[in-house]
Amino acid sequence: MAVIEIGTQRVEVPSGSRLAPVCAQNDLPVVFGCRAGRCGACLVQVLAGGDNLSEPTAKEARLLEVLVADHDWRLACQCVVLGDVRLRYV
């Protein structure tokens, strides 16, 4: 099991869960657009547990390069949760 924390909300999910459906099913405060890693609407900052998310795909890495320079940002629609993470959606 893994704990996802976004703001004041926490939810426990099975390890290996995709972050986008988890957010939708649990009313976590992340807005999604294309859900395909192309629009950047679901950009989240990883505050803790970044190593507990799947590695960025090449497509995600390209968009992150355009949107932000820091390594602590991810597209929630592209993430698989492997362990506990703390995120911030802006």
N, CA, C and O atoms as a GROMACS GRO file, in nm:
protein
  360
    1MET      N    1   0.083  -0.118   0.000
    1MET     CA    2   0.000   0.000   0.000
    1MET      C    3   0.088   0.125   0.000
    1MET      O    4   0.203   0.122   0.045
    2ALA      N    5   0.032   0.234  -0.051
    2ALA     CA    6   0.104   0.362  -0.058
    2ALA      C    7   0.010   0.473  -0.014
    2ALA      O    8  -0.111   0.465  -0.035
    3VAL      N    9   0.066   0.576   0.046
    3VAL     CA   10  -0.013   0.692   0.087
    3VAL      C   11   0.020   0.808  -0.006
    3VAL      O   12   0.137   0.842  -0.027
    4ILE      N   13  -0.085   0.869  -0.063
    4ILE     CA   14  -0.070   0.989  -0.145
    4ILE      C   15  -0.124   1.105  -0.063
    4ILE      O   16  -0.236   1.100  -0.013
    5GLU      N   17  -0.044   1.208  -0.049
    5GLU     CA   18  -0.086   1.327   0.024
    5GLU      C   19  -0.078   1.446  -0.070
    5GLU      O   20   0.027   1.476  -0.127
    6ILE      N   21  -0.192   1.515  -0.086
    6ILE     CA   22  -0.197   1.638  -0.166
    6ILE      C   23  -0.268   1.741  -0.080
    6ILE      O   24  -0.387   1.728  -0.050
    7GLY      N   25  -0.195   1.845  -0.042
    7GLY     CA   26  -0.252   1.945   0.049
    7GLY      C   27  -0.286   1.880   0.181
    7GLY      O   28  -0.201   1.815   0.243
    8THR      N   29  -0.409   1.896   0.226
    8THR     CA   30  -0.452   1.838   0.353
    8THR      C   31  -0.518   1.702   0.336
    8THR      O   32  -0.563   1.642   0.434
    9GLN      N   33  -0.524   1.653   0.213
    9GLN     CA   34  -0.590   1.525   0.187
    9GLN      C   35  -0.489   1.413   0.176
    9GLN      O   36  -0.381   1.429   0.118
   10ARG      N   37  -0.526   1.299   0.233
   10ARG     CA   38  -0.442   1.178   0.227
   10ARG      C   39  -0.530   1.061   0.186
   10ARG      O   40  -0.645   1.049   0.230
   11VAL      N   41  -0.476   0.976   0.102
   11VAL     CA   42  -0.549   0.857   0.061
   11VAL      C   43  -0.451   0.742   0.050
   11VAL      O   44  -0.338   0.759   0.004
   12GLU      N   45  -0.493   0.625   0.092
   12GLU     CA   46  -0.412   0.504   0.083
   12GLU      C   47  -0.457   0.424  -0.037
   12GLU      O   48  -0.577   0.398  -0.054
   13VAL      N   49  -0.362   0.384  -0.120
   13VAL     CA   50  -0.393   0.311  -0.244
   13VAL      C   51  -0.298   0.194  -0.259
   13VAL      O   52  -0.191   0.193  -0.198
   14PRO      N   53  -0.335   0.096  -0.339
   14PRO     CA   54  -0.241  -0.013  -0.367
   14PRO      C   55  -0.119   0.039  -0.444
   14PRO      O   56  -0.133   0.121  -0.535
   15SER      N   57  -0.003  -0.008  -0.408
   15SER     CA   58   0.117   0.026  -0.483
   15SER      C   59   0.098  -0.019  -0.629
   15SER      O   60   0.048  -0.128  -0.654
   16GLY      N   61   0.138   0.065  -0.722
   16GLY     CA   62   0.120   0.036  -0.864
   16GLY      C   63  -0.002   0.104  -0.923
   16GLY      O   64  -0.033   0.086  -1.041
   17SER      N   65  -0.072   0.184  -0.842
   17SER     CA   66  -0.191   0.255  -0.890
   17SER      C   67  -0.150   0.374  -0.977
   17SER      O   68  -0.050   0.441  -0.949
   18ARG      N   69  -0.227   0.400  -1.082
   18ARG     CA   70  -0.206   0.519  -1.164
   18ARG      C   71  -0.265   0.638  -1.089
   18ARG      O   72  -0.375   0.629  -1.034
   19LEU      N   73  -0.192   0.748  -1.087
   19LEU     CA   74  -0.231   0.864  -1.008
   19LEU      C   75  -0.358   0.932  -1.059
   19LEU      O   76  -0.439   0.977  -0.978
   20ALA      N   77  -0.378   0.941  -1.188
   20ALA     CA   78  -0.496   1.011  -1.242
   20ALA      C   79  -0.628   0.950  -1.194
   20ALA      O   80  -0.712   1.023  -1.143
   21PRO      N   81  -0.650   0.819  -1.209
   21PRO     CA   82  -0.775   0.763  -1.159
   21PRO      C   83  -0.790   0.774  -1.008
   21PRO      O   84  -0.901   0.792  -0.958
   22VAL      N   85  -0.679   0.763  -0.935
   22VAL     CA   86  -0.684   0.776  -0.790
   22VAL      C   87  -0.734   0.916  -0.752
   22VAL      O   88  -0.819   0.930  -0.664
   23CYS      N   89  -0.683   1.018  -0.819
   23CYS     CA   90  -0.727   1.156  -0.791
   23CYS      C   91  -0.876   1.172  -0.819
   23CYS      O   92  -0.948   1.231  -0.740
   24ALA      N   93  -0.921   1.119  -0.931
   24ALA     CA   94  -1.062   1.131  -0.968
   24ALA      C   95  -1.153   1.056  -0.871
   24ALA      O   96  -1.257   1.109  -0.830
   25GLN      N   97  -1.115   0.937  -0.836
   25GLN     CA   98  -1.199   0.854  -0.748
   25GLN      C   99  -1.204   0.905  -0.604
   25GLN      O  100  -1.299   0.874  -0.531
   26ASN      N  101  -1.104   0.982  -0.564
   26ASN     CA  102  -1.096   1.027  -0.426
   26ASN      C  103  -1.109   1.179  -0.411
   26ASN      O  104  -1.080   1.235  -0.305
   27ASP      N  105  -1.153   1.245  -0.517
   27ASP     CA  106  -1.172   1.391  -0.515
   27ASP      C  107  -1.048   1.466  -0.469
   27ASP      O  108  -1.058   1.564  -0.395
   28LEU      N  109  -0.931   1.420  -0.511
   28LEU     CA  110  -0.808   1.490  -0.479
   28LEU      C  111  -0.797   1.612  -0.571
   28LEU      O  112  -0.838   1.606  -0.687
   29PRO      N  113  -0.743   1.723  -0.520
   29PRO     CA  114  -0.747   1.850  -0.591
   29PRO      C  115  -0.646   1.864  -0.706
   29PRO      O  116  -0.554   1.946  -0.699
   30VAL      N  117  -0.663   1.782  -0.809
   30VAL     CA  118  -0.580   1.792  -0.928
   30VAL      C  119  -0.674   1.797  -1.048
   30VAL      O  120  -0.764   1.713  -1.062
   31VAL      N  121  -0.653   1.895  -1.136
   31VAL     CA  122  -0.735   1.909  -1.256
   31VAL      C  123  -0.662   1.842  -1.372
   31VAL      O  124  -0.541   1.861  -1.389
   32PHE      N  125  -0.734   1.766  -1.450
   32PHE     CA  126  -0.676   1.697  -1.565
   32PHE      C  127  -0.736   1.751  -1.694
   32PHE      O  128  -0.854   1.786  -1.699
   33GLY      N  129  -0.654   1.757  -1.797
   33GLY     CA  130  -0.700   1.799  -1.929
   33GLY      C  131  -0.702   1.679  -2.022
   33GLY      O  132  -0.799   1.604  -2.025
   34CYS      N  133  -0.595   1.661  -2.098
   34CYS     CA  134  -0.589   1.557  -2.200
   34CYS      C  135  -0.566   1.417  -2.143
   34CYS      O  136  -0.603   1.318  -2.207
   35ARG      N  137  -0.508   1.406  -2.026
   35ARG     CA  138  -0.472   1.279  -1.962
   35ARG      C  139  -0.374   1.196  -2.046
   35ARG      O  140  -0.362   1.075  -2.028
   36ALA      N  141  -0.305   1.263  -2.136
   36ALA     CA  142  -0.211   1.193  -2.224
   36ALA      C  143  -0.070   1.253  -2.220
   36ALA      O  144   0.015   1.216  -2.300
   37GLY      N  145  -0.046   1.344  -2.126
   37GLY     CA  146   0.087   1.402  -2.114
   37GLY      C  147   0.119   1.507  -2.217
   37GLY      O  148   0.236   1.531  -2.246
   38ARG      N  149   0.016   1.572  -2.272
   38ARG     CA  150   0.040   1.672  -2.376
   38ARG      C  151   0.007   1.814  -2.334
   38ARG      O  152   0.063   1.909  -2.390
   39CYS      N  153  -0.083   1.833  -2.236
   39CYS     CA  154  -0.132   1.969  -2.208
   39CYS      C  155  -0.069   2.034  -2.085
   39CYS      O  156  -0.058   2.157  -2.080
   40GLY      N  157  -0.026   1.957  -1.987
   40GLY     CA  158   0.036   2.013  -1.868
   40GLY      C  159  -0.061   2.061  -1.761
   40GLY      O  160  -0.018   2.119  -1.661
   41ALA      N  161  -0.190   2.038  -1.779
   41ALA     CA  162  -0.290   2.084  -1.681
   41ALA      C  163  -0.270   2.018  -1.544
   41ALA      O  164  -0.303   2.079  -1.442
   42CYS      N  165  -0.218   1.899  -1.540
   42CYS     CA  166  -0.206   1.823  -1.415
   42CYS      C  167  -0.066   1.830  -1.354
   42CYS      O  168  -0.024   1.738  -1.283
   43LEU      N  169   0.005   1.936  -1.381
   43LEU     CA  170   0.140   1.954  -1.329
   43LEU      C  171   0.138   1.961  -1.177
   43LEU      O  172   0.068   2.044  -1.119
   44VAL      N  173   0.214   1.874  -1.112
   44VAL     CA  174   0.222   1.872  -0.966
   44VAL      C  175   0.370   1.881  -0.924
   44VAL      O  176   0.459   1.836  -0.994
   45GLN      N  177   0.390   1.942  -0.807
   45GLN     CA  178   0.524   1.946  -0.751
   45GLN      C  179   0.538   1.832  -0.652
   45GLN      O  180   0.451   1.810  -0.568
   46VAL      N  181   0.646   1.760  -0.663
   46VAL     CA  182   0.673   1.648  -0.572
   46VAL      C  183   0.750   1.704  -0.452
   46VAL      O  184   0.865   1.746  -0.465
   47LEU      N  185   0.685   1.702  -0.336
   47LEU     CA  186   0.746   1.755  -0.214
   47LEU      C  187   0.824   1.647  -0.139
   47LEU      O  188   0.921   1.677  -0.070
   48ALA      N  189   0.780   1.523  -0.152
   48ALA     CA  190   0.850   1.411  -0.086
   48ALA      C  191   0.812   1.282  -0.158
   48ALA      O  192   0.701   1.269  -0.209
   49GLY      N  193   0.905   1.189  -0.162
   49GLY     CA  194   0.877   1.057  -0.219
   49GLY      C  195   0.887   1.049  -0.370
   49GLY      O  196   0.825   0.961  -0.430
   50GLY      N  197   0.961   1.136  -0.432
   50GLY     CA  198   0.974   1.135  -0.577
   50GLY      C  199   1.023   1.002  -0.633
   50GLY      O  200   0.988   0.963  -0.744
   51ASP      N  201   1.105   0.933  -0.554
   51ASP     CA  202   1.154   0.802  -0.597
   51ASP      C  203   1.046   0.696  -0.589
   51ASP      O  204   1.067   0.582  -0.633
   52ASN      N  205   0.930   0.731  -0.533
   52ASN     CA  206   0.817   0.639  -0.524
   52ASN      C  207   0.716   0.660  -0.636
   52ASN      O  208   0.603   0.612  -0.629
   53LEU      N  209   0.757   0.732  -0.740
   53LEU     CA  210   0.676   0.748  -0.860
   53LEU      C  211   0.749   0.682  -0.977
   53LEU      O  212   0.872   0.674  -0.977
   54SER      N  213   0.674   0.637  -1.074
   54SER     CA  214   0.735   0.578  -1.193
   54SER      C  215   0.827   0.681  -1.259
   54SER      O  216   0.809   0.802  -1.242
   55GLU      N  217   0.923   0.633  -1.334
   55GLU     CA  218   1.013   0.722  -1.408
   55GLU      C  219   0.934   0.797  -1.515
   55GLU      O  220   0.841   0.741  -1.573
   56PRO      N  221   0.970   0.923  -1.543
   56PRO     CA  222   0.901   0.997  -1.650
   56PRO      C  223   0.924   0.930  -1.786
   56PRO      O  224   1.034   0.886  -1.818
   57THR      N  225   0.819   0.924  -1.864
   57THR     CA  226   0.832   0.875  -2.001
   57THR      C  227   0.905   0.982  -2.083
   57THR      O  228   0.919   1.096  -2.037
   58ALA      N  229   0.950   0.948  -2.202
   58ALA     CA  230   1.017   1.045  -2.288
   58ALA      C  231   0.922   1.160  -2.321
   58ALA      O  232   0.963   1.276  -2.324
   59LYS      N  233   0.795   1.129  -2.346
   59LYS     CA  234   0.696   1.231  -2.378
   59LYS      C  235   0.678   1.326  -2.260
   59LYS      O  236   0.674   1.448  -2.278
   60GLU      N  237   0.666   1.271  -2.140
   60GLU     CA  238   0.651   1.356  -2.021
   60GLU      C  239   0.775   1.442  -2.001
   60GLU      O  240   0.763   1.561  -1.972
   61ALA      N  241   0.892   1.384  -2.015
   61ALA     CA  242   1.017   1.457  -1.995
   61ALA      C  243   1.028   1.576  -2.092
   61ALA      O  244   1.074   1.683  -2.053
   62ARG      N  245   0.984   1.557  -2.216
   62ARG     CA  246   0.989   1.666  -2.314
   62ARG      C  247   0.898   1.781  -2.272
   62ARG      O  248   0.938   1.897  -2.278
   63LEU      N  249   0.776   1.750  -2.229
   63LEU     CA  250   0.684   1.856  -2.188
   63LEU      C  251   0.731   1.924  -2.060
   63LEU      O  252   0.720   2.046  -2.046
   64LEU      N  253   0.784   1.847  -1.966
   64LEU     CA  254   0.836   1.906  -1.843
   64LEU      C  255   0.952   2.001  -1.873
   64LEU      O  256   0.967   2.103  -1.806
   65GLU      N  257   1.032   1.969  -1.973
   65GLU     CA  258   1.142   2.056  -2.014
   65GLU      C  259   1.090   2.191  -2.060
   65GLU      O  260   1.152   2.294  -2.033
   66VAL      N  261   0.978   2.191  -2.129
   66VAL     CA  262   0.918   2.315  -2.179
   66VAL      C  263   0.852   2.393  -2.065
   66VAL      O  264   0.863   2.515  -2.058
   67LEU      N  265   0.783   2.322  -1.976
   67LEU     CA  266   0.704   2.386  -1.870
   67LEU      C  267   0.787   2.434  -1.752
   67LEU      O  268   0.767   2.545  -1.704
   68VAL      N  269   0.879   2.352  -1.705
   68VAL     CA  270   0.956   2.382  -1.584
   68VAL      C  271   1.098   2.327  -1.597
   68VAL      O  272   1.123   2.236  -1.676
   69ALA      N  273   1.188   2.383  -1.520
   69ALA     CA  274   1.327   2.337  -1.526
   69ALA      C  275   1.360   2.240  -1.412
   69ALA      O  276   1.451   2.158  -1.425
   70ASP      N  277   1.288   2.249  -1.302
   70ASP     CA  278   1.321   2.169  -1.185
   70ASP      C  279   1.279   2.023  -1.200
   70ASP      O  280   1.181   1.993  -1.268
   71HIS      N  281   1.353   1.935  -1.137
   71HIS     CA  282   1.327   1.792  -1.145
   71HIS      C  283   1.215   1.746  -1.052
   71HIS      O  284   1.174   1.630  -1.058
   72ASP      N  285   1.165   1.836  -0.966
   72ASP     CA  286   1.064   1.795  -0.869
   72ASP      C  287   0.920   1.820  -0.917
   72ASP      O  288   0.829   1.826  -0.835
   73TRP      N  289   0.901   1.833  -1.045
   73TRP     CA  290   0.767   1.851  -1.103
   73TRP      C  291   0.734   1.731  -1.191
   73TRP      O  292   0.821   1.677  -1.259
   74ARG      N  293   0.609   1.690  -1.188
   74ARG     CA  294   0.564   1.576  -1.270
   74ARG      C  295   0.424   1.604  -1.325
   74ARG      O  296   0.353   1.691  -1.275
   75LEU      N  297   0.387   1.530  -1.427
   75LEU     CA  298   0.251   1.532  -1.479
   75LEU      C  299   0.177   1.418  -1.411
   75LEU      O  300   0.212   1.301  -1.428
   76ALA      N  301   0.076   1.452  -1.334
   76ALA     CA  302   0.005   1.351  -1.256
   76ALA      C  303  -0.055   1.243  -1.346
   76ALA      O  304  -0.065   1.128  -1.305
   77CYS      N  305  -0.096   1.279  -1.466
   77CYS     CA  306  -0.159   1.182  -1.556
   77CYS      C  307  -0.062   1.073  -1.602
   77CYS      O  308  -0.105   0.969  -1.653
   78GLN      N  309   0.067   1.095  -1.585
   78GLN     CA  310   0.167   1.000  -1.632
   78GLN      C  311   0.230   0.918  -1.520
   78GLN      O  312   0.313   0.831  -1.547
   79CYS      N  313   0.190   0.944  -1.396
   79CYS     CA  314   0.257   0.881  -1.281
   79CYS      C  315   0.188   0.753  -1.233
   79CYS      O  316   0.065   0.745  -1.227
   80VAL      N  317   0.269   0.657  -1.200
   80VAL     CA  318   0.226   0.538  -1.128
   80VAL      C  319   0.287   0.549  -0.989
   80VAL      O  320   0.406   0.574  -0.974
   81VAL      N  321   0.203   0.529  -0.887
   81VAL     CA  322   0.247   0.543  -0.748
   81VAL      C  323   0.304   0.410  -0.699
   81VAL      O  324   0.235   0.309  -0.699
   82LEU      N  325   0.430   0.412  -0.658
   82LEU     CA  326   0.498   0.291  -0.612
   82LEU      C  327   0.516   0.287  -0.461
   82LEU      O  328   0.548   0.183  -0.404
   83GLY      N  329   0.497   0.402  -0.397
   83GLY     CA  330   0.513   0.414  -0.252
   83GLY      C  331   0.459   0.548  -0.207
   83GLY      O  332   0.394   0.618  -0.285
   84ASP      N  333   0.485   0.586  -0.084
   84ASP     CA  334   0.431   0.710  -0.028
   84ASP      C  335   0.485   0.833  -0.100
   84ASP      O  336   0.605   0.842  -0.128
   85VAL      N  337   0.395   0.928  -0.132
   85VAL     CA  338   0.434   1.053  -0.196
   85VAL      C  339   0.355   1.168  -0.136
   85VAL      O  340   0.242   1.153  -0.091
   86ARG      N  341   0.419   1.285  -0.137
   86ARG     CA  342   0.351   1.408  -0.096
   86ARG      C  343   0.365   1.506  -0.212
   86ARG      O  344   0.475   1.537  -0.257
   87LEU      N  345   0.250   1.555  -0.261
   87LEU     CA  346   0.247   1.638  -0.381
   87LEU      C  347   0.179   1.771  -0.353
   87LEU      O  348   0.106   1.785  -0.254
   88ARG      N  349   0.204   1.868  -0.440
   88ARG     CA  350   0.137   1.998  -0.434
   88ARG      C  351   0.090   2.031  -0.574
   88ARG      O  352   0.168   2.030  -0.669
   89TYR      N  353  -0.038   2.062  -0.584
   89TYR     CA  354  -0.097   2.103  -0.713
   89TYR      C  355  -0.116   2.252  -0.708
   89TYR      O  356  -0.174   2.305  -0.613
   90VAL      N  357  -0.069   2.321  -0.812
   90VAL     CA  358  -0.082   2.467  -0.814
   90VAL      C  359  -0.165   2.514  -0.932
   90VAL      O  360  -0.186   2.634  -0.949
   0.00000   0.00000   0.00000
